[in-house]
Amino acid sequence: MKTLWAVMVVLILLLQVRLWVGEGSFAQVWSLKNAIADQRAENADLAARNESLYAEVRNLRNEQGAVEERARMNLGLIRKDETFFLVVDN
């Protein structure tokens, strides 16, 4: 009878070890849940950035004024009859 109890205790301990350590353990599941949450947060940030870029592309495709405004701000576009003034701060 004592042998049966000893075998059962060993089996329970082996099952507990598998539960707490190794593949499919609580620690691994917790780690994977954290990794999934981090990845979802990063994906949400990237989706928001992509949406703003798509909105900018749609704006540039549909409105000619948007292209001109961007050229003025980034490239220094000046029309033929305009005068350019450069103000320099000390």
Sine and cosine of phi, psi and omega as CSV:
sin_phi,cos_phi,sin_psi,cos_psi,sin_omega,cos_omega
0.00,0.00,-0.63,0.78,0.02,-1.00
-0.91,0.42,-0.55,0.83,0.02,-1.00
-0.91,0.42,-0.65,0.76,0.03,-1.00
-0.89,0.45,-0.70,0.72,0.03,-1.00
-0.89,0.45,-0.65,0.76,0.01,-1.00
-0.90,0.44,-0.67,0.74,0.03,-1.00
-0.90,0.44,-0.67,0.74,0.00,-1.00
-0.91,0.41,-0.64,0.77,0.03,-1.00
-0.90,0.43,-0.68,0.73,0.02,-1.00
-0.89,0.45,-0.69,0.73,0.03,-1.00
-0.89,0.46,-0.67,0.74,0.03,-1.00
-0.90,0.44,-0.67,0.74,0.04,-1.00
-0.89,0.46,-0.66,0.75,0.03,-1.00
-0.90,0.44,-0.64,0.77,0.05,-1.00
-0.91,0.41,-0.61,0.79,0.02,-1.00
-0.92,0.40,-0.64,0.77,0.02,-1.00
-0.87,0.49,-0.68,0.73,0.02,-1.00
-0.90,0.43,-0.55,0.83,-0.01,-1.00
-0.94,0.34,-0.61,0.80,-0.10,-0.99
-0.99,-0.14,-0.40,0.92,-0.07,-1.00
-0.71,-0.70,0.62,-0.78,0.09,-1.00
0.96,-0.29,-0.18,-0.98,-0.05,-1.00
-0.95,0.32,0.76,-0.65,0.00,-1.00
0.99,0.14,0.19,0.98,-0.02,-1.00
-0.98,0.20,0.19,-0.98,0.04,-1.00
-0.86,0.51,-0.65,0.76,-0.01,-1.00
-0.89,0.45,-0.68,0.73,0.00,-1.00
-0.93,0.38,-0.66,0.75,0.01,-1.00
-0.89,0.46,-0.68,0.73,0.03,-1.00
-0.89,0.46,-0.69,0.73,0.03,-1.00
-0.89,0.46,-0.68,0.73,0.01,-1.00
-0.92,0.39,-0.61,0.79,0.05,-1.00
-0.89,0.45,-0.65,0.76,0.05,-1.00
-0.91,0.42,-0.66,0.75,0.02,-1.00
-0.90,0.43,-0.63,0.77,0.03,-1.00
-0.91,0.41,-0.67,0.74,0.02,-1.00
-0.90,0.44,-0.68,0.74,0.04,-1.00
-0.89,0.46,-0.68,0.73,-0.01,-1.00
-0.92,0.40,-0.63,0.78,0.04,-1.00
-0.90,0.44,-0.64,0.77,0.04,-1.00
-0.90,0.44,-0.69,0.72,0.03,-1.00
-0.90,0.43,-0.65,0.76,0.03,-1.00
-0.89,0.45,-0.62,0.79,0.02,-1.00
-0.91,0.42,-0.67,0.75,0.05,-1.00
-0.89,0.46,-0.70,0.72,0.00,-1.00
-0.93,0.38,-0.59,0.81,0.04,-1.00
-0.91,0.42,-0.64,0.77,0.05,-1.00
-0.91,0.42,-0.67,0.75,0.04,-1.00
-0.90,0.44,-0.68,0.73,0.02,-1.00
-0.89,0.46,-0.64,0.76,0.00,-1.00
-0.90,0.44,-0.64,0.77,0.04,-1.00
-0.92,0.38,-0.59,0.81,0.05,-1.00
-0.93,0.37,-0.64,0.77,0.05,-1.00
-0.89,0.45,-0.64,0.77,0.03,-1.00
-0.90,0.44,-0.64,0.77,0.03,-1.00
-0.92,0.40,-0.65,0.76,0.02,-1.00
-0.90,0.43,-0.69,0.72,0.04,-1.00
-0.87,0.49,-0.66,0.75,0.01,-1.00
-0.90,0.44,-0.68,0.74,-0.01,-1.00
-0.93,0.36,-0.54,0.84,0.01,-1.00
-0.96,0.28,-0.58,0.81,-0.14,-0.99
-1.00,-0.03,-0.46,0.89,-0.08,-1.00
-0.86,-0.50,0.82,-0.57,0.02,-1.00
-0.93,0.36,-0.55,0.83,0.00,-1.00
-0.89,0.46,-0.52,0.85,0.01,-1.00
-0.93,0.38,-0.61,0.79,0.04,-1.00
-0.91,0.42,-0.70,0.72,0.00,-1.00
-0.90,0.43,-0.68,0.74,0.02,-1.00
-0.88,0.48,-0.68,0.73,0.02,-1.00
-0.91,0.41,-0.64,0.77,0.03,-1.00
-0.91,0.41,-0.61,0.79,0.03,-1.00
-0.91,0.41,-0.70,0.71,-0.07,-1.00
-0.96,0.29,-0.69,0.72,-0.13,-0.99
-1.00,-0.07,-0.54,0.84,-0.13,-0.99
-0.93,-0.38,-0.09,1.00,0.02,-1.00
0.96,0.28,0.62,0.78,-0.01,-1.00
-0.90,0.44,0.73,-0.69,0.07,-1.00
-0.76,-0.65,0.75,-0.67,0.04,-1.00
-0.97,0.24,0.14,-0.99,-0.10,-0.99
-0.88,0.48,-0.69,0.72,-0.10,-1.00
-0.98,-0.18,0.28,0.96,0.00,-1.00
-0.99,-0.11,0.41,-0.91,0.06,-1.00
-0.94,-0.35,0.72,-0.70,-0.04,-1.00
-0.99,-0.16,0.79,-0.62,0.06,-1.00
-0.87,-0.48,0.78,-0.62,0.04,-1.00
-0.94,-0.34,0.89,-0.46,0.00,-1.00
-0.98,-0.21,0.84,-0.54,-0.05,-1.00
-0.94,-0.34,0.79,-0.61,0.07,-1.00
-1.00,0.08,0.53,-0.85,0.02,-1.00
-0.97,0.24,0.00,0.00,0.00,0.00
